[in-house]
């Protein structure tokens, strides 16, 4: 999209200067607004035309049967899918009885802007109706960060040439027709008109609809209130409601230069337990709060919230204006996904679309939470508390599989496993270690001992129990974890996947250490000294396959002995491979969908020597086809660490532009939240070289590619606010707030205080010859050009 002439590159906004209906579905995703609780896709105010109508509430879903050709024990029986809830965005306009529809008449100008400092979506359009009436329409839309249940719109219409009669219809609409996203008729039937009407009302300027779902038995309320400002002599207001539509109609005669302004406040609530009256009252109370705050007050709250966020999280990039825009776009959308999720999951597409059925995966803990932990730690804690709340379902799933502890789902909304393909779902046990890794990172970064004792310890212990029961000691005492699927989904059901084993090893040790730090809580969880000793024994004996002939780690036992995929005979049109070749063939060959061993070298870098990282990266790079948006960011991080800075920059470009350029051709279904978060990681952990050190310290090993002259970023770390600025030859460290802290710069410690910045020279970068990628799968080379200068 950003390469389309309609889009401008700007440091703090995404601006669309003209409407391209062919890009409408993608623009609805990139212009989406959310606060982690409410999600509104960037649909046009009038609702049509559209690519995918979308109004979402985090966690609200419907159930449907999972299809199986053959039944099997332990298969999940019910799937979950996010549903399009009551649409509160709709504001329709008629100009002298002609609908404001951009498919008709003449568009003189049409601009939209996502303002990432103000947290709003602005729109301005000059339209001439088929009858020749010219009007200017302006709207500003927001989903409040401060008031979790509230979204709002300001809408203005103004005639430009002569007097017109306008009718504005503000609606709440349920059960909108949406494109069928699945070929399974059982799923489609479950999602067709998923909301059952329970109550509706229209009273003056107030509107309301209450519905429930049939299978998941959830109840949702939507309410709206309005302020209308127009010529008093000609303005008339009426309202009406039915089961699926509640409507306010404003009729007005406007002379040239006069304006009709409508401020619309929308509130949502949903629950599995609250009664209809209680939910209606909840939505009404949120509306009262929004009206009392007022439109300008909501804008001021939004700006204040974002000012604080950017002070803690901003990343500055000199040398590439597209990357500068992209990293702020990424930070903004990740914040929108999680800010007010509050013990709900982070879906892979956030609340920007219905892709992946609205499910959360390991993406949240492994790719998104690192960013949140260092910039919005409370949001990260809330996601982990959601995982903790789903422990009963995870324990039940482990018992069903004959395992101890807890087995968290591969994909889910409500905590139950929703993957019907067990080799990629159930067998991907590493999700449990990924959750544990997120707990360890959060505690190490924040020092939140209370969280570790009350929430983290139980997550660590139950996942450690899983690993101890899933793995086994062989006759020589080595510990193996067999029959699992690692991050690479082209290598399923394998033995001793290095990523899984190393992450499980860290999980086992972390659980034992946390139990020792919190003996009272450990005793309450039934953790004994014998059990923690068994965890440590398994960790110390963990098998990590290594090919002595090639001198590289095997992705899993025997992987390097497999036949290599015939990349030369694979045409570019046959990617992604999973859509053109049987999994049976992919599973038997050396071909990697997404970084697996390379991801292990980043997240468990302490388990590899520098030479092992360099050799491992060189070996797996020609095998990795990146048929997943999760791959480029960690390839960027490791490429930077081992000395391939141009390649690291190229991969940064790929993850940063994943949605802005629609590289996967599916941005219409929603944004890739993990890839967005990876933009931050590639800059901060890749070119900033940031790593946690010894649990309670932090170290940096910065280096820049030739195209970038400066990268600066901010972090929250143990109650301190750090700022790191990296230039070509030196790095500057600033402690903006907090107690003195010891930091490592290329393994050399120094103490940083608020009194003085510390400047350290960068060592000369060792440049290695970059390894090749599979034919046709190299990232697009990103070069410095005059147009990219920051």
DRENRO-385279 format. One record per residue (C-alpha): residue in one letter; chain; x, z, y. Coordinates in steps of 0.02 Angstrom, whole numbers, m for minus. Example, Ala and Ser with C-alpha at 12.3 -4.5 7.8 and 13.67 -1.06 7.14 Angstrom:
<atoms>
- palo vexti east up north
- A A 615 390 m225
- S A 684 357 m53
</atoms>
This chain:
<atoms>
- palo vexti east up north
- X A 0 0 0
- X A 131 52 125
- X A 209 m122 112
- X A 43 m199 167
- X A 48 m247 352
- X A m104 m137 383
- X A m2 21 354
- X A 122 98 474
- X A 274 203 432
- X A 271 361 537
- X A 352 531 512
- X A 194 640 518
- X A 48 527 475
- X A m14 386 366
- X A m102 259 475
- X A m205 110 418
- X A m224 m13 562
- X A m354 m128 483
- X A m473 m118 336
- X A m426 m211 178
- X A m572 m197 57
- X A m458 m251 m87
- X A m358 m90 m60
- X A m510 20 m35
- X A m497 115 m202
- X A m313 156 m172
- X A m344 206 9
- X A m480 326 m49
- X A m347 418 m150
- X A m211 425 m18
- X A m335 476 117
- X A m413 612 8
- X A m432 787 81
- X A m431 946 m19
- X A m388 1130 m13
- X A m371 1159 m200
- X A m553 1215 m214
- X A m646 1069 m134
- X A m588 888 m148
- X A m659 743 m49
- X A m595 567 m83
- X A m564 462 70
- X A m725 363 53
- X A m797 282 208
- X A m919 396 299
- X A m1066 281 262
- X A m1028 287 76
- X A m1023 99 46
- X A m927 m3 3
- X A m824 109 m109
- X A m703 102 m254
- X A m742 272 m330
- X A m859 399 m250
- X A m778 568 m266
- X A m823 747 m220
- X A m746 877 m333
- X A m743 1065 m358
- X A m591 1129 m450
- X A m641 1180 m625
- X A m817 1111 m620
- X A m838 997 m770
- X A m953 936 m905
- X A m924 939 m1092
- X A m939 792 m1210
- X A m905 758 m1395
- X A m729 702 m1440
- X A m727 544 m1547
- X A m639 544 m1716
- X A m636 407 m1846
- X A m594 540 m1976
- X A m622 727 m1962
- X A m479 849 m1984
- X A m457 1037 m1980
- X A m405 1104 m1811
- X A m459 951 m1712
- X A m537 999 m1544
- X A m722 964 m1550
- X A m768 955 m1366
- X A m690 864 m1220
- X A m702 911 m1037
- X A m719 793 m890
- X A m721 827 m705
- X A m883 769 m625
- X A m928 699 m456
- X A m1026 840 m375
- X A m1144 836 m227
- X A m1076 721 m93
- X A m1074 805 77
- X A m972 668 163
- X A m1115 546 186
- X A m1163 498 363
- X A m1257 333 372
- X A m1286 237 533
- X A m1415 108 583
- X A m1395 9 744
- X A m1561 m64 800
- X A m1618 m49 619
- X A m1464 m138 548
- X A m1356 m33 431
- X A m1178 m2 484
- X A m1097 m91 335
- X A m923 m163 353
- X A m963 m304 233
- X A m1078 m378 366
- X A m1062 m413 550
- X A m891 m417 633
- X A m754 m285 630
- X A m658 m293 794
- X A m546 m146 753
- X A m537 m19 612
- X A m408 120 601
- X A m388 273 492
- X A m254 406 506
- X A m209 548 390
- X A m131 675 510
- X A m21 790 407
- X A 10 915 547
- X A m173 933 596
- X A m239 919 418
- X A m376 793 460
- X A m428 614 424
- X A m473 517 581
- X A m565 354 590
- X A m608 236 733
- X A m701 73 716
- X A m774 m55 835
- X A m910 m152 746
- X A m1027 m290 800
- X A m1189 m298 703
- X A m1255 m465 637
- X A m1376 m459 786
- X A m1230 m443 908
- X A m1240 m257 951
- X A m1066 m183 977
- X A m1034 1 944
- X A m883 114 929
- X A m888 240 787
- X A m767 386 780
- X A m757 519 646
- X A m640 662 602
- X A m650 743 431
- X A m571 901 364
- X A m572 1017 213
- X A m529 1190 277
- X A m376 1284 216
- X A m434 1445 298
- X A m617 1442 244
- X A m605 1398 60
- X A m786 1344 33
- X A m801 1238 191
- X A m776 1056 239
- X A m831 977 402
- X A m852 812 494
- X A m868 765 677
- X A m955 596 700
- X A m983 498 860
- X A m1067 333 899
- X A m1059 244 1067
- X A m1133 75 1120
- X A m1008 m38 1207
- X A m1112 m176 1289
- X A m1295 m131 1306
- X A m1428 m6 1261
- X A m1454 20 1074
- X A m1565 125 965
- X A m1465 217 833
- X A m1517 315 681
- X A m1392 433 601
- X A m1432 499 427
- X A m1327 646 367
- X A m1351 677 182
- X A m1313 784 33
- X A m1324 668 m118
- X A m1306 709 m303
- X A m1288 599 m456
- X A m1213 452 m364
- X A m1184 297 m468
- X A m1001 288 m517
- X A m902 155 m611
- X A m894 185 m798
- X A m717 245 m832
- X A m728 254 m1021
- X A m780 137 m1160
- X A m847 279 m1267
- X A m1037 277 m1249
- X A m1048 461 m1298
- X A m936 511 m1154
- X A m1025 393 m1034
- X A m1194 465 m1083
- X A m1133 642 m1051
- X A m1073 595 m877
- X A m1218 486 m822
- X A m1319 590 m698
- X A m1229 749 m753
- X A m1317 863 m627
- X A m1490 932 m664
- X A m1591 978 m509
- X A m1639 1161 m489
- X A m1680 1182 m304
- X A m1678 1086 m140
- X A m1724 1120 40
- X A m1720 1050 216
- X A m1754 1170 358
- X A m1719 1111 535
- X A m1536 1059 537
- X A m1499 1146 371
- X A m1494 1055 204
- X A m1466 1114 27
- X A m1459 1057 m154
- X A m1431 1162 m309
- X A m1396 1085 m479
- X A m1331 1135 m649
- X A m1240 1046 m790
- X A m1318 1028 m961
- X A m1177 1063 m1083
- X A m1051 1167 m985
- X A m1194 1267 m908
- X A m1117 1278 m736
- X A m1219 1293 m576
- X A m1166 1213 m411
- X A m1238 1234 m237
- X A m1206 1125 m85
- X A m1272 1164 88
- X A m1249 1084 258
- X A m1288 1128 438
- X A m1270 1024 595
- X A m1245 1026 781
- X A m1314 875 874
- X A m1264 822 1050
- X A m1350 672 1127
- X A m1463 621 1272
- X A m1599 752 1265
- X A m1736 636 1324
- X A m1716 514 1179
- X A m1645 618 1036
- X A m1762 665 893
- X A m1716 764 737
- X A m1806 776 570
- X A m1759 826 393
- X A m1822 805 216
- X A m1763 842 40
- X A m1790 793 m140
- X A m1708 835 m306
- X A m1549 733 m277
- X A m1551 699 m89
- X A m1569 813 61
- X A m1565 720 227
- X A m1555 754 414
- X A m1608 607 523
- X A m1561 593 706
- X A m1641 455 810
- X A m1576 416 982
- X A m1578 282 1116
- X A m1406 264 1194
- X A m1359 171 1352
- X A m1187 97 1371
- X A m1063 240 1394
- X A m1175 371 1315
- X A m1129 452 1150
- X A m1217 533 1006
- X A m1110 667 924
- X A m1147 752 759
- X A m1047 899 691
- X A m1079 928 507
- X A m1028 1086 414
- X A m1034 1081 225
- X A m1014 1226 104
- X A m1000 1229 m86
- X A m1009 1359 m221
- X A m1012 1354 m410
- X A m1019 1478 m551
- X A m1048 1498 m737
- X A m1131 1667 m714
- X A m1212 1688 m543
- X A m1399 1664 m522
- X A m1477 1527 m418
- X A m1522 1644 m273
- X A m1348 1719 m273
- X A m1264 1549 m269
- X A m1380 1488 m131
- X A m1339 1642 m29
- X A m1153 1614 m59
- X A m1161 1437 12
- X A m1269 1494 158
- X A m1147 1633 200
- X A m1002 1509 203
- X A m1104 1398 320
- X A m1136 1542 439
- X A m949 1575 446
- X A m913 1391 481
- X A m1044 1378 619
- X A m982 1538 700
- X A m804 1471 698
- X A m862 1305 768
- X A m784 1133 753
- X A m640 1168 871
- X A m610 1335 790
- X A m596 1254 620
- X A m472 1128 690
- X A m369 1268 768
- X A m368 1365 603
- X A m314 1208 510
- X A m170 1174 630
- X A m114 1355 624
- X A m112 1356 434
- X A m11 1196 428
- X A 109 1251 566
- X A 155 1399 456
- X A 172 1289 302
- X A 284 1161 384
- X A 392 1299 456
- X A 422 1357 277
- X A 424 1190 185
- X A 471 1041 293
- X A 603 917 235
- X A 692 806 361
- X A 775 643 309
- X A 884 536 421
- X A 922 359 366
- X A 760 308 281
- X A 597 319 377
- X A 493 276 224
- X A 565 421 126
- X A 538 535 275
- X A 354 489 279
- X A 339 496 90
- X A 411 671 69
- X A 293 743 199
- X A 149 647 119
- X A 202 725 m46
- X A 215 901 23
- X A 46 886 109
- X A m45 825 m47
- X A 36 954 m160
- X A m17 1089 m38
- X A m193 1017 m36
- X A m197 1025 m225
- X A m153 1208 m238
- X A m174 1302 m73
- X A m343 1381 m114
- X A m355 1344 m300
- X A m351 1533 m329
- X A m343 1557 m517
- X A m389 1377 m556
- X A m281 1242 m629
- X A m186 1103 m542
- X A m255 939 m614
- X A m132 798 m641
- X A m224 697 m508
- X A m264 848 m403
- X A m436 831 m325
- X A m403 652 m267
- X A m487 561 m410
- X A m554 574 m587
- X A m399 506 m675
- X A m351 596 m837
- X A m530 666 m835
- X A m472 795 m709
- X A m362 882 m839
- X A m210 990 m808
- X A m54 964 m915
- X A 122 1033 m918
- X A 141 934 m756
- X A 82 1085 m659
- X A 210 1213 m720
- X A 359 1097 m739
- X A 342 976 m594
- X A 226 1052 m464
- X A 257 1240 m471
- X A 443 1228 m427
- X A 396 1157 m257
- X A 257 1284 m230
- X A 365 1429 m287
- X A 492 1394 m149
- X A 367 1347 m13
- X A 197 1426 m50
- X A 234 1558 m182
- X A 61 1638 m180
- X A m15 1472 m234
- X A 108 1464 m379
- X A 60 1640 m432
- X A m124 1594 m433
- X A m95 1450 m553
- X A m3 1566 m672
- X A m143 1694 m658
- X A m262 1555 m712
- X A m154 1528 m867
- X A m159 1714 m898
- X A m350 1712 m885
- X A m354 1579 m1022
- X A m251 1684 m1145
- X A m402 1724 m1256
- X A m430 1538 m1289
- X A m243 1512 m1317
- X A m236 1655 m1443
- X A m386 1584 m1533
- X A m304 1413 m1540
- X A m143 1488 m1610
- X A m241 1579 m1745
- X A m333 1419 m1789
- X A m163 1335 m1813
- X A m99 1479 m1918
- X A 22 1539 m1784
- X A 55 1702 m1694
- X A 42 1732 m1508
- X A m39 1601 m1398
- X A m44 1412 m1403
- X A m90 1343 m1234
- X A m179 1174 m1227
- X A m91 1010 m1195
- X A m233 952 m1083
- X A m380 1053 m1020
- X A m494 1105 m878
- X A m569 1266 m945
- X A m427 1327 m1058
- X A m485 1244 m1219
- X A m384 1103 m1296
- X A m458 934 m1248
- X A m333 814 m1326
- X A m404 717 m1473
- X A m235 639 m1519
- X A m140 781 m1601
- X A 36 702 m1613
- X A 44 693 m1424
- X A m69 843 m1393
- X A m64 986 m1516
- X A 115 946 m1570
- X A 179 953 m1390
- X A 209 1140 m1405
- X A 338 1136 m1265
- X A 195 1164 m1141
- X A 205 1348 m1192
- X A 389 1361 m1144
- X A 352 1265 m984
- X A 228 1399 m934
- X A 356 1534 m975
- X A 487 1441 m872
- X A 369 1440 m724
- X A 344 1628 m742
- X A 532 1659 m745
- X A 560 1546 m594
- X A 422 1628 m494
- X A 486 1804 m527
- X A 668 1755 m495
- X A 622 1669 m332
- X A 503 1800 m263
- X A 562 1962 m341
- X A 379 2001 m379
- X A 404 2137 m509
- X A 221 2187 m508
- X A 171 2010 m557
- X A 299 2010 m697
- X A 235 2175 m766
- X A 49 2140 m750
- X A 40 1953 m785
- X A 208 1875 m825
- X A 259 1990 m967
- X A 105 1952 m1071
- X A 127 1765 m1046
- X A 310 1777 m1096
- X A 274 1888 m1246
- X A 132 1784 m1317
- X A 230 1623 m1302
- X A 384 1706 m1379
- X A 275 1761 m1526
- X A 221 1581 m1544
- X A 400 1517 m1554
- X A 451 1650 m1678
- X A 308 1601 m1794
- X A 323 1413 m1765
- X A 509 1407 m1801
- X A 610 1469 m1949
- X A 786 1521 m1999
- X A 867 1411 m2131
- X A 978 1473 m2273
- X A 1128 1477 m2156
- X A 1035 1574 m2021
- X A 1008 1432 m1898
- X A 839 1432 m1812
- X A 738 1270 m1816
- X A 576 1213 m1735
- X A 510 1067 m1836
- X A 368 943 m1819
- X A 345 946 m1631
- X A 330 819 m1491
- X A 446 838 m1342
- X A 422 765 m1168
- X A 457 590 m1236
- X A 290 534 m1306
- X A 371 385 m1393
- X A 454 508 m1514
- X A 317 614 m1591
- X A 318 748 m1726
- X A 507 767 m1737
- X A 622 908 m1788
- X A 727 1011 m1669
- X A 686 922 m1507
- X A 826 981 m1391
- X A 713 1003 m1240
- X A 587 1105 m1340
- X A 720 1210 m1425
- X A 815 1251 m1266
- X A 658 1292 m1169
- X A 596 1400 m1314
- X A 766 1485 m1319
- X A 751 1532 m1136
- X A 572 1589 m1166
- X A 625 1706 m1307
- X A 765 1785 m1206
- X A 657 1802 m1050
- X A 520 1889 m1150
- X A 643 2013 m1224
- X A 723 2047 m1054
- X A 554 2072 m969
- X A 498 2192 m1105
- X A 653 2297 m1076
- X A 621 2300 m888
- X A 440 2355 m912
- X A 436 2471 m1064
- X A 267 2548 m1024
- X A 181 2379 m1010
- X A 275 2315 m1163
- X A 213 2463 m1264
- X A 34 2427 m1210
- X A 55 2248 m1273
- X A 121 2310 m1441
- X A 296 2242 m1412
- X A 421 2336 m1520
- X A 610 2345 m1521
- X A 609 2255 m1688
- X A 507 2114 m1614
- X A 620 2089 m1463
- X A 771 2093 m1579
- X A 692 1955 m1682
- X A 664 1853 m1524
- X A 846 1873 m1475
- X A 904 1828 m1650
- X A 801 1668 m1648
- X A 867 1623 m1476
- X A 1049 1650 m1521
- X A 1029 1547 m1680
- X A 931 1405 m1598
- X A 979 1233 m1664
- X A 1035 1107 m1533
- X A 1070 940 m1620
- X A 1231 854 m1568
- X A 1300 688 m1631
- X A 1485 721 m1661
- X A 1526 536 m1679
- X A 1445 483 m1516
- X A 1484 649 m1430
- X A 1308 661 m1359
- X A 1161 775 m1391
- X A 1025 701 m1497
- X A 854 701 m1417
- X A 795 771 m1583
- X A 872 786 m1755
- X A 922 613 m1816
- X A 868 522 m1659
- X A 1034 432 m1632
- X A 1025 364 m1810
- X A 862 273 m1776
- X A 860 87 m1745
- X A 869 44 m1561
- X A 719 m41 m1485
- X A 743 m228 m1458
- X A 735 m225 m1270
- X A 801 m402 m1251
- X A 649 m471 m1342
- X A 524 m364 m1246
- X A 446 m461 m1104
- X A 409 m375 m937
- X A 223 m404 m969
- X A 232 m291 m1122
- X A 262 m133 m1021
- X A 199 m1 m1038
- X A 244 m16 m1222
- X A 103 97 m1282
- X A m23 m37 m1231
- X A 62 m175 m1329
- X A 145 m97 m1481
- X A 86 25 m1614
- X A 143 204 m1598
- X A 206 193 m1776
- X A 338 68 m1719
- X A 382 165 m1561
- X A 404 329 m1656
- X A 536 254 m1772
- X A 648 178 m1638
- X A 769 233 m1505
- X A 659 205 m1353
- X A 613 339 m1228
- X A 450 338 m1129
- X A 507 469 m1004
- X A 659 577 m978
- X A 672 706 m1117
- X A 853 753 m1152
- X A 891 714 m969
- X A 754 834 m914
- X A 833 967 m1025
- X A 999 938 m938
- X A 915 979 m773
- X A 803 1125 m820
- X A 929 1201 m943
- X A 1086 1141 m858
- X A 1174 1301 m911
- X A 1170 1239 m1092
- X A 1275 1084 m1056
- X A 1451 1054 m992
- X A 1478 934 m849
- X A 1551 806 m969
- X A 1405 825 m1088
- X A 1286 790 m945
- X A 1381 635 m893
- X A 1389 567 m1071
- X A 1209 613 m1109
- X A 1145 528 m952
- X A 1246 372 m991
- X A 1178 366 m1168
- X A 994 391 m1132
- X A 981 288 m973
- X A 982 119 m1067
- X A 845 185 m1183
- X A 724 253 m1052
- X A 586 132 m1001
- X A 494 251 m881
- X A 319 210 m942
- X A 273 375 m859
- X A 270 430 m678
- X A 353 594 m732
- X A 523 518 m766
- X A 605 452 m608
- X A 622 617 m516
- X A 726 706 m648
- X A 829 550 m679
- X A 865 556 m492
- X A 917 740 m500
- X A 1036 717 m647
- X A 1103 551 m582
- X A 1151 640 m420
- X A 1233 783 m515
- X A 1341 670 m623
- X A 1396 557 m480
- X A 1276 407 m479
- X A 1216 431 m301
- X A 1149 256 m270
- X A 1052 263 m434
- X A 987 436 m385
- X A 930 362 m220
- X A 843 219 m309
- X A 750 341 m422
- X A 704 446 m270
- X A 625 291 m197
- X A 526 261 m354
- X A 450 434 m366
- X A 423 443 m177
- X A 330 278 m170
- X A 235 299 m334
- X A 67 306 m246
- X A 107 236 m75
- X A 157 73 m160
- X A 43 99 m311
- X A 188 68 m431
- X A 86 117 m585
- X A m64 13 m531
- X A m182 160 m552
- X A m182 250 m385
- X A m366 203 m376
- X A m398 344 m502
- X A m308 474 m396
- X A m132 519 m344
- X A 11 569 m461
- X A 34 748 m403
- X A 185 780 m515
- X A 276 627 m450
- X A 236 680 m272
- X A 312 850 m306
- X A 460 761 m385
- X A 499 683 m216
- X A 538 856 m149
- X A 638 902 m305
- X A 741 743 m299
- X A 792 783 m120
- X A 814 972 m135
- X A 881 990 m313
- X A 959 816 m320
- X A 1044 786 m152
- X A 1035 970 m103
- X A 1101 1023 m274
- X A 992 1179 m274
- X A 988 1286 m432
- X A 942 1466 m471
- X A 1094 1568 m520
- X A 1100 1726 m627
- X A 915 1756 m601
- X A 919 1828 m426
- X A 1035 1715 m328
- X A 1034 1534 m275
- X A 1170 1403 m267
- X A 1191 1232 m189
- X A 1302 1084 m228
- X A 1246 955 m98
- X A 1293 772 m94
- X A 1214 622 m6
- X A 1200 437 m48
- X A 1274 315 75
- X A 1103 269 147
- X A 1060 444 206
- X A 1154 527 348
- X A 1062 694 343
- X A 940 792 236
- X A 876 962 293
- X A 754 1073 200
- X A 678 1247 209
- X A 647 1372 69
- X A 567 1541 39
- X A 681 1645 m71
- X A 657 1830 m106
- X A 573 1864 60
- X A 699 1762 159
- X A 677 1599 247
- X A 823 1483 220
- X A 865 1319 303
- X A 995 1202 229
- X A 1059 1049 321
- X A 1166 924 226
- X A 1268 792 315
- X A 1398 673 247
- X A 1545 792 253
- X A 1473 967 274
- X A 1324 1078 239
- X A 1253 1208 359
- X A 1162 1362 295
- X A 1045 1461 407
- X A 950 1621 369
- X A 799 1610 484
- X A 724 1776 429
- X A 758 1915 305
- X A 897 2025 243
- X A 1073 1959 212
- X A 1093 1862 52
- X A 1237 1799 m54
- X A 1233 1611 m84
- X A 1347 1499 m184
- X A 1413 1336 m115
- X A 1493 1237 m256
- X A 1514 1400 m355
- X A 1600 1488 m208
- X A 1499 1637 m143
- X A 1473 1686 37
- X A 1356 1806 127
- X A 1226 1732 244
- X A 1147 1836 385
- X A 1026 1796 525
- X A 1167 1817 651
- X A 1270 1664 610
- X A 1250 1497 522
- X A 1381 1458 391
- X A 1459 1284 378
- X A 1546 1227 220
- X A 1636 1064 187
- X A 1577 950 48
- X A 1701 899 m85
- X A 1736 716 m108
- X A 1606 642 m224
- X A 1665 574 m390
- X A 1578 407 m410
- X A 1550 350 m589
- X A 1499 176 m643
- X A 1311 185 m663
- X A 1243 149 m837
- X A 1121 6 m860
- X A 934 23 m889
- X A 830 m74 m1016
- X A 815 m256 m961
- X A 685 m271 m825
- X A 664 m82 m808
- X A 796 m40 m679
- X A 726 47 m525
- X A 714 m63 m372
- X A 876 m48 m278
- X A 850 45 m116
- X A 969 m12 19
- X A 996 47 195
- X A 925 m77 320
- X A 902 m72 508
- X A 716 m43 483
- X A 752 114 384
- X A 859 201 512
- X A 791 373 555
</atoms>
